[in-house]
Amino acid sequence: MDIALLVIFLITDWSIVGIFAAVYGGKHRYREGMIFGVHVPESAVLDEDTAALTAHYRKVNRNFYIINLAAGTGAAFLSLGHLSIFMIVWTLWLLEFCVVSMGLLFFAHRRMYNLKVSKKWIVGEPVRIPQSPPCLKSCRFPTGGTYR
């Protein structure tokens, strides 16, 4: 029973870390007009501040995933001892892993957005939204009534 639980949690931990690394590890690349989910022009990739930000994110992210792969493996080996201690430690590890991985991406996104604002990288034309849409003056509804 203990060995089966160890194998199940090893596979689970490695899968979780691998999936997170695959999904969130590549956000530093310019894809679909975005870096870290921020729309920037393609010329922003060549900017040295952007290069420094993406290099820092890659380094921190890689170390984070390696450390958490080892921590998840260590937590799984606790299943050979007391099950209650193992479950508490594993749950805390999983919580830390999810929160910090999202936090790393969030802070990189915020830094990239601040960089976009400071460099005035605007993608596309600004859109004007009218203060009062014309349909509010007299809109016909299917019931035949008029909204005023």
N, C-alpha and C positions, 0 to 999 in steps of 0.2 A: 504493500500500500504506500509506504513512504517513498519508494523508488518511483512508482507510477506518478505520484503527486509531484515529485521533483522533475521528472521528464515533462509532465504537462506544463508546469510553470516555467521551465526553461524555454520550451517552445513558445509559450505565450509571451514571455518577456522579450525574447529575441524578435518575435514577430512585431510586437508593439513598437520597439525601438526602431526596427527596420522600416516599418510603415511610416512612422513619424519622420524618419530621416528622408525617406523617398518623397513624401508629400511636402514637407516644410523645408527640407535642406536645399532645394533648388530655387527658392524665392529670390535669390540674389541675382539670378540671370535675367537678362532683358528678354521678356516673352510677352507677346500680345500687347506691346506698347507699355509694359509696366515693369518696374523693379520694386520688389517688396509690396506689390499691390498698389503702387502709386503710378499714375499715368504720367510719363515723362517722354520728351522727344528722344529719338534714337541717338542724337548727339550727346545726350547725358551720359551714355555709357563711357565715353571718352574723357569725361571730366575727372580730374584727379581726386576731388572730394568724394565722388560716387565710387571710384575705384577703391579708395581707402575704406569707405563704409562697407562695401561688399567684401573686401578682403578680411576686415575685422569680423564681420558676421560669419564668414566661412570658417575662420579659425576658431572662434568661440563655439560655433555650432558643432563643429567636428569634435572638439574636446568634450563638449557637453554630452554628445551621443556616445562617445567612447566610455566616459565615466559612468553614464547611466546604464550602459550595457553591462559593465562590470558590477555595478550596484544591484541591478536586477538579477544578475546571475548569483551574486552573493545572497540576496534575499531569498532566492529560490532554494538555495542550499539550507536555509533555516528550516525548511519543511521536514528535514530529517530529524529535527529536534521537537520542541513543543509546537503544536499546531497553532495555539492561540497567539504565541509570540510571533510566529511566522506570519500569520494573517494581519496582525497589526503593522508589522514592519513592511510587509509587501504593499498594503493599502497606502501607507504613508509614502512609500517610494513611488507608487503609481500616481498619487496626488501631486507630489513634488515634480515628477517628470512632466505631467500634463501642464501644470501651471507654469513652470519655468520655460518649457518649450514654447508655449503661447506668448509668454512675456518677452522672450528673446525676439520673436518675430514682431510683436507689437512695438517694442522700442526701436527696432530697426525701421519699421514702417514709419513711426513718428519722426525719426531722424531724417529719413528720406523725404518725407513730406515737408519738413522744415527746410531742407536743402532745396527742394523744388520751389518753395515760396521765396527763399532768399535769392535764388538764381533767376527767378521769374520765368520758369519753364512752363509755358502755357501750351497745352495741346488742343488744337482746334480753335474755333471761333467762340467768343463769349456769347451766351444766349441771354436775350432779354425776355423776362417774363412780365407780361402786362399786370398792372396792379388790379384791375378789375376786368376779368374776362368778358368778352362781348356777349356771351350767352346768358349772363346774369341779368341783362337788361330785359330780354323777353325770350324765354326758352319754352318751347312747346314739348310737352310730355305726351306719351302715347295715349293717355286718357283724354287728351284734348284740352287740358287746363294750361294756363300760362303761369309761370313762376315769376313773381315780381318781388 
